[in-house]
């Protein structure tokens, strides 16, 4: 009996699906996930990848989106120099 076709889009992907999605070998993706380079999490003894996190990570790596939301900067004036 043939396996049911996997949907083209899933919220959470396994190692093989994520490697296909990113265009990497599973060995490379395993190494990147272990090093923390690619956003991933362990479910039991298996690596899992959320599609939206991979998309955001790819945007950050390609320079399309900022790496993190910009924190508001306070524009306070410098304190006056003390008089001598």
N, C-alpha and C positions, 0 to 999 in steps of 0.2 A: 504494500500500500504506500503510495507516495505521500510525502509530508505535505501538509497544508501550506500554501504559499504565505509567506510573511507579509504583513502589510507594508506598504512603501514608507509609511511614517509611523513611528512609535514614540511615545514619551520617554521610555527607558529602553536602552539598547544593551545587548550583551557584547562581548568582546568582538565577535565576528561581524555583527551588524555595524558597530561603531568603526571598526577598521575599514570596512567597505565604504561607509559614509565619509570617512576622512581620507580615504585613498592611501591607507598605510597597511603594512603587513601586521598580522596579529602580534608577532614578536616585538615589533617596534612599539606598537600601542601598549603592550604589556609593560615594556620598559618605561615608557613615558608616564603611564599611570602609576607605576611603582615609585617613580621619582617625584611624582606630584606635578609634573609638567602639564599634563592634561587633566581637566576636571573629571574625577571619577570617584566612585565609592564602592566599597566591598559589601556584598550581600551574601552572607555565609562565606564561602571560599571562592566566590566568583566576583569578577569586576563588572560593574554596571556603569552606564553612561547616560546622563540625561541629555536629550537632544537640544533643549533650549540652552543648557550650559555650554555644550560644545559649540553651538552657533555663536553664542556671546564670546566665547574664548577665541574662536576663529576671527571674529570681527576685531577683537582687541589685538590679536597677533598681526592682522593685516593692516592695522591702522585706520580701520573704518569707524570704530567706536572708541571712546576714551577708555582707559584701563579701569577706572573706577569713577563713580560720580564725584564731581568736583565739590569739595568741602567749601562752605562759605568762608571767605577770608575776612577777617576784621581789618578795617582800614583805620586803625587808630593812629593818631599823630604821635610822632616821637616825643618823648618827654623833653621839656626845655633843658638846655644846658644850664648847669648850676652856675650862678654868678660867683666870681672869686672876690 
